[in-house]
Amino acid sequence: SQGGGVGLALSNWMIEGDPGADIWAMDVARYGDWATMAYTNAKVRENYSRRFSIRFPNEELPAGRPLKTTPLYDTLAARGAQWGVSYGLEVPLWYAPDGVKDEFSWRRSTDFDHVAKEVAAVRNGVGLSEISNFAKYRVTGEGAAGWLDRIFACKLPKRGSMTLAPMLKDDGRLIGDFTLANIDDAEWFVAGSGIAEQYHMRWFEAHLPKDGSVRIEALGQKLTGLAIAGPKAREVLAKVTRADVSNAGFPFMAVARMDIGLAPCFVGRVSYTGDLGYEIWVAPEYQRAAYQALLAAGEELGIGLFGSRALNALRLEKNYGSWAREYRPIYGPVEAGLDRFVAYGKDADFIGKEAALAERREGGKLRLRAFIVDAADADVIGDEAIWHDGVVRGWVTSGGYAHNSKKSVAMGYVPKEIADRPDGFEIEILGQRHAARIQAAPLFDANFERMRG
């Protein structure tokens, strides 16, 4: 039943260099070298045994796990971590008290109140999270800056700083979104979606110059990550490093090497939570030491652990999108709201530039919007219908409950003609339509004062 579509995608890919559609769901790049024959056998058997079973949105399938783990796996498990998996790596979803487990459901479940506490720890004080599941790349070589200027549509950051970096295909649509850090002009650090590491590496390698002037390495778990976020995050960081981390000394989007306790680290002042925060990258042999230093420094400040479900709740109230949901190869930067990061006027002839300029002139067809949904006990998970004036006009890309704002939030695409009409929308959840309205400004820190302050 899929043969015709698969054949068309493969033909387009071979002839045109692009499948002509988003084929992520069947792309072999979803798997790395961790997908061994034994792993494949375990997952195939699991899949067949569940052929006619319902998979709930909060259900994590156990076969072939745990496989990849970080040095903190046992430590976080002892703290109640409930695990999911990202590109083969075990990641903490949330932290459960003794005796509490996920109850699989289409509605809000047993994790709801505990995720709310994790969110509160971040917004009211400081939270600590493991972020090793992000993809990490190192770019070096005498031609690195020029190559990056062509690969990414953004303006390159100055030494010691970072920027958000959309990556476009020839047709001007998104093929990736990253943070790009200029460490010292000779070395660059790129971070992106963990599930797309091989997918993006394939694109990077296909566009490398043949003269060897640029080298790129996917770091994988050669580099692990921690993040701290919240209004007291700077206080914690200041206790564990000799570096000047004041707002003047280490401003928003700055990057620097610094010791965290005893551990040598690379730190960026950025946070997907939309709060004051820092991403800390550290070699795996030092991760435990960095974690212990941060936890001890934050103890008197009430530091709390938070997982990816809390992170989802936090990013939703900032209208932040994510790869493979809000950002996909079927959307242009104007449609996805990333055009503010595209340097249309830069001298470099970046990939997709002419098509991106055309999209800017013509405006595209769609707009990504955040919606507040009148929902009681269930939230969107993705792919729900967005109705306007009684007609289906769009689709949900992701969503959930923003605990800090106490709102059910959905993100999705609608035609640009109705994207600035705040009312008249409904979003379907479990077969029932719920009133929804566009939330143009972020629910939290709309002026970005906390994040930049």
Backbone torsions as a table, in degrees:
resi	resn	phi	psi	omega
1	SER	NA	-21.9	179.7
2	GLN	-100.2	-1.9	-173.0
3	GLY	-58.7	-43.5	-178.4
4	GLY	-62.9	-45.6	-179.9
5	GLY	-67.2	-40.9	178.3
6	VAL	-63.8	-42.6	178.9
7	GLY	-61.9	-41.6	178.9
8	LEU	-64.1	-45.1	-179.5
9	ALA	-62.0	-43.8	179.8
10	LEU	-65.4	-40.4	178.7
11	SER	-62.6	-46.5	177.6
12	ASN	-59.1	-42.0	-176.9
13	TRP	-63.3	-43.4	-177.9
14	MET	-72.3	-37.3	-174.8
15	ILE	-88.3	-45.3	-174.1
16	GLU	-98.4	-13.4	-177.7
17	GLY	84.8	6.2	-179.6
18	ASP	-150.8	137.2	-178.4
19	PRO	-66.5	-15.7	178.6
20	GLY	82.5	5.2	179.3
21	ALA	-160.1	168.8	175.2
22	ASP	-85.4	103.2	-176.7
23	ILE	-105.5	26.1	-176.7
24	TRP	-51.4	-38.7	-174.1
25	ALA	-63.7	-17.2	178.3
26	MET	-125.8	17.4	-178.1
27	ASP	-84.5	128.3	-179.6
28	VAL	-65.3	-16.0	178.9
29	ALA	-67.8	-6.9	174.3
30	ARG	-66.9	-14.5	-175.1
31	TYR	-121.1	145.0	175.7
32	GLY	-109.7	-164.3	-178.3
33	ASP	-70.6	-6.8	176.0
34	TRP	-73.7	-15.5	-179.7
35	ALA	-83.0	73.7	-178.8
36	THR	-73.8	173.8	177.3
37	MET	-62.0	-39.5	179.4
38	ALA	-65.3	-41.6	177.0
39	TYR	-62.4	-46.3	-179.4
40	THR	-60.3	-42.8	179.4
41	ASN	-60.8	-43.4	179.9
42	ALA	-63.6	-42.8	-177.7
43	LYS	-72.8	-36.5	178.3
44	VAL	-63.7	-44.2	178.7
45	ARG	-63.9	-41.1	177.7
46	GLU	-62.2	-45.2	-178.6
47	ASN	-61.6	-44.2	-178.6
48	TYR	-67.3	-38.3	-179.4
49	SER	-67.0	-20.6	-178.6
50	ARG	-108.0	17.9	-171.6
51	ARG	-52.4	-38.1	-177.9
52	PHE	-111.9	22.9	179.0
53	SER	-101.0	150.5	175.4
54	ILE	-83.2	133.9	171.2
55	ARG	-103.0	122.4	-178.6
56	PHE	-80.0	154.1	-176.4
57	PRO	-63.6	-23.3	178.9
58	ASN	-105.1	18.7	-177.9
59	GLU	-95.7	127.8	177.6
60	GLU	-107.9	122.8	-176.0
61	LEU	-81.7	138.1	-167.3
62	PRO	-91.0	-17.9	-172.5
63	ALA	-63.0	141.7	178.2
64	GLY	71.6	21.6	-177.3
65	ARG	-138.5	154.8	-9.4
66	PRO	-72.7	145.6	178.7
67	LEU	-115.4	-72.0	176.5
68	LYS	-93.5	131.9	177.7
69	THR	-137.8	158.0	175.7
70	THR	-96.2	170.8	177.9
71	PRO	-59.9	-17.7	-178.2
72	LEU	-92.2	2.8	-173.2
73	TYR	-56.0	-53.1	-178.0
74	ASP	-66.9	-36.8	179.5
75	THR	-63.0	-46.0	-178.8
76	LEU	-73.3	-33.4	175.9
77	ALA	-61.4	-38.7	178.4
78	ALA	-66.9	-22.1	177.0
79	ARG	-89.1	5.1	176.2
80	GLY	97.6	14.6	-178.5
81	ALA	-59.2	132.3	172.2
82	GLN	-104.1	128.8	-162.7
83	TRP	-102.9	142.3	165.6
84	GLY	-117.9	-172.8	-178.6
85	VAL	-136.4	139.4	178.5
86	SER	-137.6	113.1	-179.4
87	TYR	53.0	42.8	177.7
88	GLY	83.8	-9.0	-175.8
89	LEU	-97.4	134.4	175.4
90	GLU	-71.3	128.7	-179.0
91	VAL	-128.9	140.4	178.9
92	PRO	-71.4	123.2	176.4
93	LEU	-85.6	-45.6	179.1
94	TRP	-164.5	171.3	-176.4
95	TYR	-116.8	122.9	-174.4
96	ALA	-108.2	140.3	170.8
97	PRO	-66.3	165.2	177.9
98	ASP	-55.1	134.3	175.9
99	GLY	86.4	-2.6	-179.2
100	VAL	-108.8	130.6	177.9
101	LYS	-133.9	164.9	173.7
102	ASP	-62.5	130.4	167.2
103	GLU	-102.6	119.8	-173.9
104	PHE	-67.3	130.4	-174.5
105	SER	-162.6	155.8	170.2
106	TRP	-83.8	-10.0	-177.9
107	ARG	-109.4	178.8	176.6
108	ARG	-59.8	138.7	-169.2
109	SER	-122.8	-159.6	-173.0
110	THR	-67.1	-17.0	179.6
111	ASP	-80.6	-13.9	-166.9
112	PHE	-55.9	-54.0	-176.9
113	ASP	-68.0	-32.1	-178.0
114	HIS	-75.5	-37.6	173.7
115	VAL	-63.9	-37.2	177.6
116	ALA	-58.9	-39.3	178.7
117	LYS	-67.6	-36.8	177.4
118	GLU	-65.2	-41.8	177.3
119	VAL	-61.7	-44.0	-179.3
120	ALA	-62.9	-36.3	178.5
121	ALA	-60.2	-39.3	179.6
122	VAL	-72.0	-53.0	-172.9
123	ARG	-68.8	-27.8	-176.0
124	ASN	-104.1	-10.4	-177.7
125	GLY	-153.9	-99.3	178.8
126	VAL	-157.2	138.7	177.4
127	GLY	-122.9	155.3	-179.6
128	LEU	-125.5	131.7	-177.3
129	SER	-137.6	151.3	171.8
130	GLU	-91.9	132.7	-177.0
131	ILE	-127.1	31.4	-177.9
132	SER	-66.2	-15.2	-177.8
133	ASN	-75.3	-10.7	174.8
134	PHE	-64.4	147.6	171.3
135	ALA	-78.7	139.4	-179.0
136	LYS	-130.0	138.3	-179.4
137	TYR	-135.4	144.8	173.4
138	ARG	-114.0	129.8	179.8
139	VAL	-118.7	126.9	-179.7
140	THR	-138.2	174.0	177.4
141	GLY	115.4	157.4	-176.6
142	GLU	-64.9	-23.4	179.7
143	GLY	-99.2	10.3	-172.5
144	ALA	-60.5	-47.9	-176.0
145	ALA	-62.1	-45.4	179.9
146	GLY	-64.0	-38.9	179.2
147	TRP	-66.5	-45.0	178.7
148	LEU	-62.3	-34.9	179.3
149	ASP	-65.4	-27.0	177.7
150	ARG	-88.5	-36.8	-178.1
151	ILE	-69.5	-41.9	-176.5
152	PHE	-102.9	146.8	-177.5
153	ALA	-86.5	-4.9	-176.9
154	CYS	-85.9	170.7	168.4
155	LYS	-77.7	132.8	-178.7
156	LEU	-65.5	139.3	179.7
157	PRO	-73.5	154.1	175.7
158	LYS	-74.3	164.7	179.0
159	ARG	-55.1	132.4	179.1
160	GLY	82.7	15.4	179.4
161	SER	-142.3	171.3	-179.6
162	MET	-133.9	169.1	176.9
163	THR	-149.5	162.9	171.1
164	LEU	-81.0	135.9	-167.5
165	ALA	-131.5	96.0	172.6
166	PRO	-69.8	145.6	175.2
167	MET	-122.0	130.8	-172.6
168	LEU	-115.2	154.7	169.8
169	LYS	-85.5	177.8	178.9
170	ASP	-60.4	-30.1	-179.3
171	ASP	-84.2	7.5	176.7
172	GLY	82.1	2.7	178.6
173	ARG	-91.8	162.5	-174.2
174	LEU	-71.2	137.3	168.3
175	ILE	-123.0	-1.4	175.6
176	GLY	-179.7	156.1	170.1
177	ASP	-135.5	134.0	-169.6
178	PHE	-140.6	170.1	158.8
179	THR	-107.5	136.0	-177.5
180	LEU	-119.1	122.1	-177.5
181	ALA	-116.4	133.0	175.1
182	ASN	-96.8	104.0	-176.5
183	ILE	-74.8	-51.7	-179.1
184	ASP	-154.9	30.8	-178.9
185	ASP	73.9	-27.8	178.8
186	ALA	-98.5	-19.2	-179.4
187	GLU	-132.1	134.1	-177.9
188	TRP	-126.1	146.2	-179.4
189	PHE	-121.3	130.8	-178.8
190	VAL	-122.7	132.2	176.7
191	ALA	-125.0	139.7	-178.5
192	GLY	-154.4	-162.4	-176.7
193	SER	-65.9	128.0	-179.4
194	GLY	-65.5	-38.1	-177.7
195	ILE	-69.0	-18.1	-175.5
196	ALA	-106.5	20.3	-176.3
197	GLU	-57.3	-51.5	-178.5
198	GLN	-70.1	-36.6	177.8
199	TYR	-58.6	-47.3	-179.3
200	HIS	-76.2	-33.8	177.8
201	MET	-63.0	-36.0	177.1
202	ARG	-59.9	-41.6	179.3
203	TRP	-68.6	-45.4	178.8
204	PHE	-56.9	-50.5	-175.3
205	GLU	-65.5	-33.6	179.5
206	ALA	-67.1	-20.3	-176.3
207	HIS	-112.3	10.4	176.7
208	LEU	-69.8	143.7	174.3
209	PRO	-66.4	148.2	-175.9
210	LYS	-81.1	-6.5	-177.0
211	ASP	-87.7	2.3	177.5
212	GLY	75.9	13.3	-177.1
213	SER	-78.4	-8.9	179.6
214	VAL	-131.1	134.7	176.4
215	ARG	-125.4	134.9	177.1
216	ILE	-129.8	137.6	-179.5
217	GLU	-128.8	127.6	170.8
218	ALA	-80.3	116.6	-171.5
219	LEU	-79.8	-23.5	179.9
220	GLY	51.6	-130.5	-179.7
221	GLN	-93.5	16.8	166.8
222	LYS	-70.0	-15.4	178.2
223	LEU	-135.8	123.2	177.9
224	THR	-105.1	169.8	-174.4
225	GLY	-139.0	149.7	171.7
226	LEU	-133.2	153.9	176.2
227	ALA	-137.0	140.8	169.6
228	ILE	-121.5	142.9	-176.8
229	ALA	-152.6	150.6	179.5
230	GLY	127.9	168.0	-175.7
231	PRO	-62.5	-19.6	179.2
232	LYS	-103.1	11.0	-177.0
233	ALA	-62.9	-39.4	-179.5
234	ARG	-64.2	-37.5	178.3
235	GLU	-60.4	-40.8	179.0
236	VAL	-65.3	-48.4	-177.8
237	LEU	-61.4	-40.1	-178.6
238	ALA	-62.7	-27.8	-179.2
239	LYS	-75.7	-19.0	-171.7
240	VAL	-115.2	4.1	179.6
241	THR	-140.4	153.5	175.1
242	ARG	-88.8	-9.2	-178.9
243	ALA	-67.9	153.6	175.7
244	ASP	-79.1	107.4	-179.1
245	VAL	-109.9	20.3	173.1
246	SER	-63.4	165.9	-179.8
247	ASN	-62.0	-33.1	177.7
248	ALA	-75.6	-39.2	-176.6
249	GLY	-80.0	-26.3	-178.0
250	PHE	-144.0	75.9	-173.0
251	PRO	-75.2	174.2	177.9
252	PHE	-53.8	132.7	179.4
253	MET	72.2	17.1	173.0
254	ALA	-83.5	155.1	175.2
255	VAL	-134.3	147.5	179.7
256	ALA	-165.2	152.7	169.5
257	ARG	-84.3	135.2	177.2
258	MET	-156.7	156.1	175.7
259	ASP	-83.7	134.1	172.7
260	ILE	-110.4	104.3	-169.3
261	GLY	63.6	-122.4	178.7
262	LEU	-92.2	-6.3	-167.9
263	ALA	-97.0	127.9	173.8
264	PRO	-72.6	128.7	-173.9
265	CYS	-136.9	166.5	171.1
266	PHE	-119.6	123.6	-169.8
267	VAL	-121.6	136.3	173.6
268	GLY	-121.4	137.2	178.9
269	ARG	-89.4	86.2	179.5
270	VAL	-159.0	155.0	-179.5
271	SER	-155.2	130.3	177.2
272	TYR	-70.5	-10.9	176.0
273	THR	-73.6	-17.1	-175.2
274	GLY	78.3	12.8	-179.4
275	ASP	-113.0	175.4	167.9
276	LEU	-56.5	126.4	-177.0
277	GLY	-169.2	169.8	-175.6
278	TYR	-141.2	138.2	171.0
279	GLU	-103.4	129.0	-172.3
280	ILE	-119.8	116.9	-178.3
281	TRP	-106.4	133.1	-169.6
282	VAL	-149.6	142.1	175.8
283	ALA	-60.8	146.7	-173.6
284	PRO	-58.2	-31.5	-179.0
285	GLU	-69.4	-15.2	179.4
286	TYR	-108.7	-2.0	-173.2
287	GLN	-62.8	-42.6	-178.9
288	ARG	-62.0	-40.9	179.8
289	ALA	-64.7	-41.6	178.7
290	ALA	-65.3	-42.6	178.8
291	TYR	-60.3	-47.3	-178.2
292	GLN	-64.5	-38.1	179.1
293	ALA	-64.7	-44.1	-179.7
294	LEU	-66.5	-42.3	-178.6
295	LEU	-64.9	-42.5	179.6
296	ALA	-66.3	-40.6	-179.6
297	ALA	-67.0	-29.3	-177.9
298	GLY	-93.5	-2.0	-174.7
299	GLU	-57.4	-49.1	-177.4
300	GLU	-73.4	-10.9	177.2
301	LEU	-97.1	2.7	177.5
302	GLY	77.6	31.8	-178.0
303	ILE	-58.4	140.4	179.5
304	GLY	-131.1	150.0	176.0
305	LEU	-79.9	144.5	173.6
306	PHE	-139.2	147.9	-176.9
307	GLY	-108.0	-168.8	-173.1
308	SER	-71.9	-24.2	176.8
309	ARG	-71.1	-38.3	173.9
310	ALA	-66.0	-39.4	178.4
311	LEU	-60.8	-39.1	177.2
312	ASN	-62.2	-43.6	178.6
313	ALA	-63.1	-36.7	-178.7
314	LEU	-71.7	-42.2	-177.4
315	ARG	-72.3	-27.2	-179.7
316	LEU	-65.1	-38.2	-178.7
317	GLU	-79.9	4.3	170.7
318	LYS	-110.9	3.5	-178.2
319	ASN	61.3	32.3	179.6
320	TYR	-86.9	131.3	176.4
321	GLY	-91.1	176.7	178.9
322	SER	-143.7	156.6	-177.9
323	TRP	-66.6	144.1	-179.8
324	ALA	75.9	-3.4	174.2
325	ARG	-119.7	-78.3	177.6
326	GLU	-77.0	-29.9	-175.7
327	TYR	-114.2	113.1	-177.6
328	ARG	-143.5	166.7	-178.5
329	PRO	-69.9	3.8	177.0
330	ILE	-99.4	-1.6	-177.8
331	TYR	-117.9	144.1	172.7
332	GLY	-91.5	166.3	-177.7
333	PRO	-63.5	-33.4	176.6
334	VAL	-66.0	-46.0	179.9
335	GLU	-61.2	-39.1	-176.0
336	ALA	-86.3	-1.9	-179.6
337	GLY	75.3	18.7	179.4
338	LEU	-102.2	5.3	-176.9
339	ASP	-63.6	-24.0	179.4
340	ARG	-68.5	-14.5	177.7
341	PHE	-100.1	1.6	179.6
342	VAL	-94.5	124.4	179.2
343	ALA	-90.5	77.7	-175.5
344	TYR	-58.3	-29.8	-174.2
345	GLY	-95.9	4.0	-177.2
346	LYS	-70.8	156.4	-175.5
347	ASP	-66.3	-33.8	-176.2
348	ALA	-63.0	138.1	177.7
349	ASP	-87.7	73.6	-175.5
350	PHE	-67.2	153.4	-178.5
351	ILE	-59.1	129.4	179.6
352	GLY	84.2	8.9	-173.3
353	LYS	-61.3	-49.2	-177.3
354	GLU	-63.1	-42.1	178.7
355	ALA	-67.0	-36.7	178.4
356	ALA	-66.5	-39.8	176.7
357	LEU	-63.5	-38.4	178.2
358	ALA	-65.5	-40.3	178.3
359	GLU	-63.8	-39.7	178.9
360	ARG	-63.5	-41.0	179.3
361	ARG	-66.0	-43.2	-173.2
362	GLU	-90.1	-19.0	174.4
363	GLY	89.6	-1.4	-177.5
364	GLY	66.8	-175.5	-178.4
365	LYS	-110.1	-25.6	-171.1
366	LEU	-121.4	169.0	171.0
367	ARG	-142.0	136.0	172.6
368	LEU	-80.3	130.7	-179.8
369	ARG	-136.7	151.9	170.7
370	ALA	-98.2	141.2	-178.6
371	PHE	-125.7	143.1	167.8
372	ILE	-96.1	125.5	-173.3
373	VAL	-110.1	136.0	176.7
374	ASP	-80.6	77.8	-176.4
375	ALA	-117.2	146.0	-174.7
376	ALA	-101.6	-54.1	-173.2
377	ASP	-135.3	9.4	177.8
378	ALA	-147.1	144.7	-178.4
379	ASP	-121.9	165.8	178.6
380	VAL	-67.3	155.2	175.0
381	ILE	-122.2	-15.6	-178.7
382	GLY	129.5	142.5	178.0
383	ASP	76.9	9.5	173.7
384	GLU	-73.8	155.8	179.9
385	ALA	-77.3	141.1	171.3
386	ILE	-107.8	119.0	-179.2
387	TRP	-99.7	148.7	171.9
388	HIS	-143.3	123.0	-177.2
389	ASP	52.4	41.5	173.7
390	GLY	81.2	7.4	-179.0
391	VAL	-127.3	138.6	176.3
392	VAL	-69.2	120.3	-176.6
393	ARG	-122.2	-9.6	-177.6
394	GLY	-162.2	-170.2	-176.6
395	TRP	-144.7	150.8	178.7
396	VAL	-84.1	138.2	176.1
397	THR	-99.6	-36.1	176.9
398	SER	-168.2	175.7	178.0
399	GLY	173.2	-166.6	-178.5
400	GLY	155.5	-164.6	-178.7
401	TYR	-104.4	125.1	176.6
402	ALA	-89.6	95.7	-170.4
403	HIS	-62.0	-39.3	-178.0
404	ASN	-64.0	-40.0	-179.7
405	SER	-89.9	-9.8	-179.3
406	LYS	56.3	47.8	179.6
407	LYS	-133.3	144.2	170.3
408	SER	-86.2	123.3	-172.0
409	VAL	-118.3	138.6	172.2
410	ALA	-127.4	143.7	171.7
411	MET	-116.1	142.8	-178.2
412	GLY	-173.8	175.6	-177.1
413	TYR	-108.4	138.1	174.0
414	VAL	-136.0	160.0	176.8
415	PRO	-58.9	144.9	-175.7
416	LYS	-62.0	-24.2	-178.1
417	GLU	-64.4	-25.8	-178.9
418	ILE	-114.5	4.9	-172.3
419	ALA	-71.2	-15.3	179.3
420	ASP	-109.3	12.8	174.0
421	ARG	-95.9	110.2	-171.1
422	PRO	-67.8	-30.0	-172.4
423	ASP	-114.0	178.5	178.0
424	GLY	88.9	7.6	-178.0
425	PHE	-99.6	152.1	169.7
426	GLU	-136.7	145.4	177.2
427	ILE	-124.7	133.2	-174.1
428	GLU	-86.3	126.7	175.8
429	ILE	-130.0	120.8	179.3
430	LEU	51.8	42.6	175.1
431	GLY	82.8	-2.5	-179.9
432	GLN	-115.3	137.6	177.7
433	ARG	-83.7	137.2	178.8
434	HIS	-124.4	136.9	178.6
435	ALA	-58.6	141.3	-179.0
436	ALA	-144.7	152.0	176.9
437	ARG	-138.1	148.9	179.7
438	ILE	-70.1	133.5	175.8
439	GLN	-109.9	95.1	-173.8
440	ALA	-69.7	-46.7	-179.2
441	ALA	-90.4	147.1	176.8
442	PRO	-56.2	143.7	178.2
443	LEU	-67.2	-28.3	-177.8
444	PHE	-118.7	133.2	173.0
445	ASP	49.4	56.8	-174.9
446	ALA	-59.7	-26.8	179.7
447	ASN	-95.2	4.1	176.3
448	PHE	61.3	29.0	-178.5
449	GLU	-72.7	-40.3	-179.9
450	ARG	-65.8	-45.4	-175.2
451	MET	-65.1	-36.8	-175.9
452	ARG	-94.6	-13.2	-171.7
453	GLY	-82.6	NA	NA
